[in-house]
């Protein structure tokens, strides 16, 4: 049975899943009745300074793979239609560059300000971590409704400390678009 995290919760993957190497990080959401918007998932691979080691460590719909080959974005889902994960990121943890200390998973609404879209148009948003080798869900963080007025949300982080990976359910909302995160981490 998967671990269910609350906002701020932390789970040490290395201690609890010592053989874990390849994970799928899935993000999903459902549209409220009549809503249509384009949500994009991005990954910021930051170093000890809290910044990207190079621009190519920002993985998103226009840069689907990290330069170290450890992170692969599976592509943009522009409608969010269907069941299950809407966008997915594959991570091969042993391949993550030693310069990278955190993988930060962000979802932002495309052209939110222009179209007057926000997370209030969504329901049942979540992030989950799945062991690729067994297809077993390890943990899940279901976002609550507190992000209704936000246009962008940091869902979670994979943090490397002392050679161990932990997942942190960060759940932090923003309103400045994807550029807000680029300004923070680039």
Backbone as a ProteinNet text record, in pm:
[ID]
protein_1_A
[PRIMARY]
XXXXXXXXXXXXXXXXXXXXXXXXXXXXXXXXXXXXXXXXXXXXXXXXXXXXXXXXXXXXXXXXXXXXXXXXXXXXXXXXXXXXXXXXXXXXXXXXXXXXXXXXXXXXXXXXXXXXXXXXXXXXXXXXXXXXXXXXXXXXXXXXXXXXXXXXXXXXXXXXXXXXXXXXXXXXXXXXXXXXXXXXXX
[TERTIARY]
83.9	0	88.2	55.2	135.5	125.7	233.6	236.7	162.5	77.1	4.8	65.7	118.7	181.7	87.2	105.9	37.4	137.8	89.8	177.3	288.6	411.6	527.7	582.3	508.9	553.1	678.2	755.9	882.7	891.9	946.5	961.8	1099.3	1179.4	1314.2	1305.4	1320.5	1311.9	1429.4	1548	1668	1662.2	1610	1602.3	1487	1373.4	1254.9	1247	1316.6	1316.7	1461.5	1549.8	1693.1	1732.7	1651.8	1687.5	1631.6	1563.5	1498.7	1601.3	1587.5	1674.6	1594.1	1500	1422.2	1281.3	1241.1	1107.1	1033	903	815.1	745.4	758.4	686.4	568.8	448.8	328.3	251.8	204	119.4	-13.9	-120.4	-252.6	-349.6	-459.2	-563.1	-685.6	-797.9	-922.3	-974.3	-1039.6	-1100.5	-1238.8	-1272.3	-1409.3	-1499.5	-1625.2	-1719.5	-1709.7	-1688.9	-1682.4	-1548.2	-1453.9	-1322.9	-1230.9	-1149	-1046.4	-923	-811.9	-685.9	-570.4	-454.6	-333.6	-235.3	-212.4	-120.3	10	120.7	252	335.6	399.2	488.1	632.4	708	849.3	929.7	1058.3	1148.4	1270.6	1297.1	1417.5	1516.1	1630.8	1735.5	1838	1827	1910.4	2024	2129.3	2245.2	2238.5	2348.4	2354.3	2324.2	2349.7	2323.3	2175	2094.3	1952.8	1927.5	2031.1	2021.4	2054.5	2007.5	2041.3	2191.2	2259.2	2400.5	2421.4	2322.9	2322.9	2177.4	2147.9	2009.3	1945.6	2025.6	1974.2	1920.8	1946.5	1893.4	1752.4	1694.2	1553.1	1481.5	1408.1	1342.7	1194.7	1146	1006.7	969.2	851.7	802.4	893.1	983	1076.3	1217.4	1239.5	1368.4	1335.3	1308.6	1251.2	1350.6	1481.2	1578.2	1692.2	1734.1	1846.4	1977.6	2080.5	2207.2	2278.3	2250.8	2311.9	2232.3	2118.9	2036.7	1952.5	1950.5	1879.4	1730.1	1690.5	1551.6	1494.2	1377.6	1309.5	1164.1	1124.3	983.7	915.8	800.5	737.8	653.1	641.7	572.4	454.7	414.7	310.6	171.6	86.2	-54.8	-131.9	-187.1	-249.3	-394.2	-456	-598.4	-626.6	-540.4	-567.6	-680.4	-725.4	-833.6	-784.7	-877.5	-845.8	-815.2	-807.7	-782.3	-632.2	-595.4	-457.1	-368.2	-238.2	-139.8	-159	-152.1	-164.9	-29.3	71.8	208.7	301.7	406.9	498.2	643.7	724.4	867.8	934.3	1027.9	1103.8	1238	1274.9	1402.2	1482.5	1607.2	1702.2	1795.8	1766.1	1832.8	1984.8	2040.3	2187.4	2257.3	2185.5	2246	2241.7	2168.5	2157.1	2295.7	2332.6	2463.2	2489.4	2613.3	2649.1	2634.7	2624.5	2602.3	2458.9	2369.2	2225.8	2189.5	2125.1	2084.9	1933.6	1857.7	1712.1	1649.2	1541.7	1457.8	1324.9	1292.4	1174.1	1067.1	950.7	843.1	736.9	716.3	628	522	399.3	293.4	247.7	245.1	203.7	98.5	4.7	-103	-56.1	-60.6	-17.7	-107.4	-44.8	-114.7	-226.7	-199.5	-301.5	-353.8	-263.2	-307.3	-397.2	-355.9	-433.4	-571.4	-573.3	-698.7	-777.6	-720.8	-784.6	-813.4	-713.6	-723.6	-649.3	-692.7	-621.4	-653.2	-588.4	-607.7	-748.6	-825.6	-964.6	-1049	-998.7	-1070.5	-1040.9	-954.4	-913.6	-965.3	-965.5	-993.2	-905.9	-889.9	-818.7	-675.8	-603.9	-464.5	-374	-274.2	-182.9	-46.5	50.5	179.8	206.9	264.6	294.3	427.4	489.2	616.5	594.2	633.2	611.9	746.9	767.4	885.8	866.4	952	936.8	952.5	1042.3	1069.6	950.3	870.2	755.9	621.7	624	502.7	419.2	486.9	420.7	428.7	313.3	310.5	370	471.3	538.5	474.3	451.7	392.1	308	225.6	132.7	105	92.7	54.9	-61.8	-178.6	-298.3	-307.4	-305.2	-317.2	-460.3	-475.1	-610.9	-654.7	-758.8	-816.9	-752.5	-647.9	-592.5	-529.6	-509	-442	-539.1	-665.4	-769.5	-741	-671.3	-645.7	-507.5	-427.9	-292.3	-292.2	-191.5	-174.1	-60.5	21.2	137.1	156.3	195.3	215.2	338	425.3	532.4	468.5	459.5	394.4	485.9	610.9	700	844.3	930.2	1074.2	1133	1228.5	1315.7	1446.5	1483.1	1597.9	1706.5	1831.2	1944	2028.2	2037.7	2119.4	2200.6	2329.9	2419.6	2402	2382.2	2369.3	2234.3	2139.2	2005.9	1902.4	1803.9	1695.2	1570.7	1511.5	1384.5	1287.1	1159.8	1056.9	993	975	911.7	786	671.7	545.1	539.5	593.2	611	482.3	406.6	279.9	285.8	351.3	362.8	306.7	210.3	145.9	211.7	201.5	253.4	150.7	175.4	84.1	154.8	283.8	355.9	386.9	332.2	361	491.9	523.7	646.2	769.7	761.6	875.9	916.3	821.4	851.9	953.1	932.8	1023.1	1156.4	1151	1275.3	1360	1295.8	1369.2	1428.4	1359.5	1404.8	1521.4	1516.7	1612.9	1719.8	1700.6	1798.9	1912.3
-118.4	0	124.5	221.5	342.7	429.6	502.2	598.9	724.1	776.1	899.2	1012.1	1112.6	1224.6	1343.5	1422.1	1551.1	1660.3	1780.9	1893.2	1902.8	1913.1	1920.8	1784.4	1677.8	1543.1	1503.4	1414.1	1370.7	1219.8	1155.9	1010.8	977.4	904.3	866.8	744.4	766.7	658	561.7	613.5	529	430.6	474	384.5	285.3	332.3	246.5	161.7	203.5	130.6	122.7	46.4	51.7	6.7	-72.5	-117.1	-24.2	80.2	169.9	248.6	243.2	321.4	406.3	343.9	416.2	440.8	567.1	602	679	666.6	749.7	844.1	972.5	1072.2	1116.7	1083.3	1116.4	1227.8	1321.6	1428.7	1419.5	1432.9	1422.2	1521.6	1541.5	1634.8	1607.7	1654.4	1648.6	1790.7	1817.4	1948.9	1949.8	2061.8	2076.6	2087.5	2061.9	2060	2188.2	2171	2282.6	2351.7	2318.3	2384.6	2323.8	2406.9	2364.4	2448.9	2385.7	2457.3	2362.9	2423.1	2347.3	2361.8	2252	2250.4	2184.5	2246.5	2195	2159.2	2042.8	1998.4	2028	2079.1	2109.3	2055.4	2028.6	1982.6	2074.4	2130.6	2210.9	2125	2096	2014	2110.6	2138.4	2242.1	2183.1	2262	2222.2	2276.4	2267.1	2311.4	2460.6	2537.2	2681.5	2713.4	2611.1	2634	2678.8	2671.7	2713.3	2596.6	2607.7	2509.5	2512.2	2395.5	2395.9	2452.8	2434.1	2487.9	2490.6	2573.2	2588.2	2454.5	2361	2233.1	2144.4	2182.8	2106.7	2151.2	2235.7	2272	2185.3	2083.5	1987	2021.4	2044.8	2082.3	2046.5	2092.5	2049.8	2086.5	2183.6	2218.6	2164.8	2094.4	2030.3	1903.2	1795.3	1675.7	1587.8	1613.9	1525.8	1607	1568.4	1636.2	1594.9	1680.6	1648.4	1525.8	1489.6	1369.2	1243.4	1258.9	1145.3	1086.1	1149.4	1091.8	1123.8	1233.6	1278.9	1285.9	1224.3	1223.2	1264.3	1376.3	1419.7	1345.3	1284	1201.5	1281.8	1412.9	1495.6	1571.2	1672	1764.6	1706.2	1710.8	1674	1804	1846.3	1978.3	1982.8	1867.9	1869.7	1817.3	1729.5	1669.6	1568.5	1531.7	1433.8	1295.2	1213	1074.4	1053.6	926.1	886.3	875.4	881.6	858.8	980	951.9	1059.7	1139.5	1271.3	1356.2	1388.7	1404.4	1421.5	1340.8	1286.4	1197.8	1235.2	1210.5	1231	1102.4	1052.2	933.3	977.7	921	957.2	831.6	831.5	724.7	783.1	757.4	827.3	809.2	688.2	676	760.2	798.6	877.1	1028.1	1072.5	1217.2	1273.6	1377.7	1440.9	1472.7	1454.7	1484.4	1633.6	1717.5	1861	1893.1	1796.1	1818.5	1763.8	1848.5	1809.2	1795.5	1860	1851.5	1850.1	1773.9	1775.6	1836.2	1951.4	2025.4	2013.2	1958.6	1932.1	2040.9	2111.2	2226.9	2204.9	2247	2248.7	2392.2	2438.5	2575.9	2574.5	2666.1	2675.4	2764.2	2712	2785.9	2907.7	3024.7	3151.8	3176.3	3146.3	3158.3	3300.7	3398.2	3536.9	3583.8	3555	3597	3532.1	3403.3	3328.1	3327.9	3390.3	3394.6	3254.6	3171	3034.7	3026.2	2935.8	2908.5	2765.8	2722.9	2586.5	2563.8	2669.4	2654	2582.8	2573.2	2503.7	2353.4	2310.8	2170.3	2105.9	1974.9	1898.7	1772.9	1712.8	1585.1	1588.9	1699.3	1708.1	1629.2	1564.3	1483.3	1472.2	1424.4	1380.3	1245.9	1153.2	1022	972.6	884.4	824	674.3	620.8	480	414.4	294.4	214.2	157.2	197.2	154.4	2.6	-59.1	-202.2	-289.7	-246	-326.1	-261.6	-138.8	-62.1	-40.4	-36.4	-20.9	123.7	179.5	314.9	312.8	396	401.2	505.5	622.3	728.5	820.5	895.7	985	1105.8	1219.7	1341.9	1402.1	1401.4	1461.4	1605.7	1697.2	1838.2	1867.3	1953.5	1990.2	2112.7	2175	2284.3	2419.9	2424.6	2553.2	2632.7	2571.8	2639.8	2698.1	2711.5	2755.8	2884.8	2978.3	3106.7	3111.7	3005.2	3002.5	2957.8	3004.8	2964.9	2864.7	2848.2	2759	2697.9	2570.5	2504.5	2414.9	2430.5	2332.7	2216.8	2100.3	1984	1914	1890.2	1815.1	1823.6	1763.4	1763.8	1626.9	1585.8	1474.1	1537.3	1512.4	1577.8	1473.7	1506.4	1417.1	1477	1401.7	1444.5	1324.6	1342.6	1235.6	1107.8	1124.6	1010.2	940.8	994.3	934.1	1026.4	964.4	1040.8	1036.7	1153	1163.9	1242.2	1213	1292	1384.5	1510.5	1609.4	1660.7	1651.9	1703.5	1852.7	1933.1	2075.8	2157.1	2139.3	2209.1	2358.9	2429.9	2575.6	2642.3	2730.6	2798	2930.6	2966.8	3093.8	3149.4	3272.7	3334.1	3405.6	3388.3	3462.3	3384.9	3267.3	3186.8	3111.4	3032.1	2951.7	3039.6	3162.5	3254.1	3277.7	3274.1	3291.9	3187.8	3062.7	2955.2	2965	3004.7	3023.4	3131.8	3241.4	3349.3	3301.9	3212.1	3163.9	3065.3	2976.7	2865.5	2876.1	2962.6	2971.5	3066.3
0	0	0	-82.6	-96.1	29.3	54.6	163.7	117.2	201.1	170.2	251.8	182.4	250.5	257.4	359.4	373.2	341.3	320.6	290.7	394.4	346.3	434.6	473.9	438.7	473.1	396.4	455.4	395.1	407	303	300.9	245.5	323.7	281.7	190.1	60.1	-37.8	-22.9	0.4	7	123.4	237.7	354	341.1	288.9	282.2	156.2	52.2	-75.4	-124.2	-53.3	-83.2	-223.8	-289.9	-425.4	-533.9	-494.3	-590.3	-671.8	-803.8	-891	-988.5	-1060.6	-1161.3	-1107.9	-1110.2	-1064.5	-1173.6	-1169.8	-1252.2	-1156.1	-1181.7	-1103.2	-1188.9	-1144.4	-1219.5	-1151.3	-1232.9	-1181.1	-1253.5	-1177.9	-1238.7	-1180	-1251.7	-1210.6	-1294.8	-1248.2	-1324.6	-1338.3	-1450.8	-1471.3	-1407	-1347	-1301.7	-1424.7	-1409.8	-1521.8	-1606.4	-1736	-1829.2	-1838.1	-1754.3	-1754.6	-1860.4	-1920.9	-2016	-1991.2	-1966.3	-1952.5	-1979	-2003.4	-2036.3	-1920.7	-1850.3	-1737.1	-1782	-1748.7	-1788.8	-1667	-1672	-1565.1	-1604.5	-1510.3	-1531.1	-1412.8	-1440.3	-1334.9	-1333.1	-1216.5	-1196.9	-1119.7	-1180.8	-1117.6	-1059.4	-930.5	-871.8	-787.7	-777.7	-699.3	-557	-485.1	-345.5	-331.5	-437.1	-434	-453.2	-485.1	-513.1	-655.9	-740.5	-881.8	-974.5	-1098.7	-1201.4	-1228.8	-1240	-1278.2	-1419.6	-1507.8	-1643.9	-1689.6	-1789	-1834.8	-1874	-1926.3	-1974	-1861.3	-1736.3	-1622.3	-1585.1	-1667.1	-1656.3	-1760.6	-1713.7	-1803	-1809.6	-1931.9	-1954.2	-2097.9	-2144.7	-2275.9	-2393.4	-2376.8	-2484.5	-2462.1	-2352.8	-2322.7	-2244.9	-2317.5	-2256.1	-2181.5	-2194	-2129.2	-2069.2	-1949.1	-1883.4	-1950	-1942.8	-2009.4	-1953.1	-1827.2	-1770.3	-1802.8	-1872.5	-1914	-1801.8	-1686.4	-1572.1	-1568.9	-1629.9	-1623.9	-1764.7	-1782.6	-1912.6	-1890.2	-1949.9	-1948.9	-2063.4	-2037.1	-2141.5	-2239	-2220.1	-2318.1	-2259.6	-2334.8	-2292.8	-2318.9	-2216.9	-2231.3	-2226.8	-2337.2	-2344.4	-2299.2	-2277	-2240.9	-2100.9	-2050.1	-1919.6	-1924.1	-2043.7	-2056.5	-2015.5	-1971.5	-1940.5	-1793.4	-1757.4	-1618.9	-1593	-1467	-1427.4	-1446	-1457	-1465.1	-1594.1	-1581.4	-1699.8	-1760.7	-1676.6	-1726.6	-1636.4	-1697.9	-1625.5	-1650.9	-1549.3	-1558.1	-1510.1	-1590.3	-1552	-1496	-1382.5	-1318.9	-1290.8	-1337	-1305.2	-1199.7	-1073.6	-963.8	-960.5	-987.6	-985.6	-1093.1	-1197.7	-1305.8	-1281.9	-1180.5	-1156.7	-1124	-1196.6	-1179	-1031.2	-989.5	-849.9	-818.8	-922.4	-902.3	-860.8	-876.5	-851.2	-713.1	-633.3	-497.7	-482.1	-570.2	-561.3	-700.6	-712.9	-831.9	-788.4	-843.6	-800.3	-909	-873.2	-968.8	-957.2	-1069.3	-1072.9	-1180.4	-1151.8	-1254.7	-1271.1	-1396.5	-1424.6	-1534.9	-1524.6	-1623.7	-1737.5	-1859.1	-1977.9	-2000	-2013.2	-2036.6	-1935	-1809.9	-1705.1	-1689.7	-1691.5	-1670.2	-1784.2	-1907.5	-2024.5	-2026.6	-1994.9	-2003.8	-1871.9	-1770.5	-1637.6	-1582.7	-1593.5	-1540.4	-1407.8	-1322.2	-1197.9	-1152.5	-1043.8	-994.4	-940.7	-923.2	-881.1	-986	-1110.7	-1217.7	-1216.2	-1122.9	-1114.9	-987	-988.5	-866.8	-869.2	-753.7	-740.7	-795.3	-773.9	-819.3	-724.2	-781.5	-700.7	-768.6	-690.1	-740.8	-675.4	-750.8	-694.7	-748.4	-671.9	-711.8	-725.7	-842.3	-874.3	-903.9	-849.1	-881	-1021.6	-1115.7	-1255.2	-1268.6	-1191.2	-1208.1	-1168.5	-1072.9	-1027.8	-1060.7	-1111.7	-1140.7	-1012.6	-899.4	-770.1	-724	-686.6	-632.9	-493	-472	-341.9	-251.7	-308.3	-226.9	-313.1	-243	-311.5	-222.3	-286.3	-215.9	-292.4	-229	-288.3	-241.8	-338	-302.1	-260.1	-162.8	-123.9	-205.6	-163.9	-241.1	-213.8	-132.1	-90.9	-204.7	-320.5	-431.4	-532.8	-496	-588.8	-661.3	-598.3	-664.1	-729.2	-717.8	-774.2	-920.5	-994.3	-1133.8	-1151.8	-1048	-1053.9	-915.6	-912.6	-783.6	-790.4	-691.6	-672.7	-598	-663.9	-602.9	-502.4	-541.5	-454	-498.6	-415.2	-442.5	-412.2	-492.7	-457.9	-412.7	-288.7	-226.7	-197.8	-236.3	-208.1	-95	13.1	126.9	173.3	187.4	233.1	151.1	21.5	-68.2	-64.4	9.6	18	-44.6	-111.4	-173.9	-85.8	-66	4.7	-81.4	-64.2	-131	-28.3	-66.1	20.6	-49.7	17.4	-36.3	-5.3	-95	-64.8	-79.3	-185.4	-201.3	-178.3	-270.9	-257.2	-382.2	-364.2	-476.1	-510.7	-638.8	-691.3	-789.6	-834	-930.9	-1045.1	-1060.4	-1162.5	-1288.6	-1304.9	-1422	-1405.9	-1506.6	-1503.4	-1485.6	-1536.5	-1525.7	-1380.5	-1289.3	-1147.8	-1101	-1143.3	-1102.7	-1177.3	-1304.5	-1380.3	-1312.6	-1272.1	-1204.5	-1072.4	-1004.9	-874.6	-886	-986.9	-991.2	-1100.1	-1200	-1309.7	-1274.6
[MASK]
++++++++++++++++++++++++++++++++++++++++++++++++++++++++++++++++++++++++++++++++++++++++++++++++++++++++++++++++++++++++++++++++++++++++++++++++++++++++++++++++++++++++++++++++++++++++++

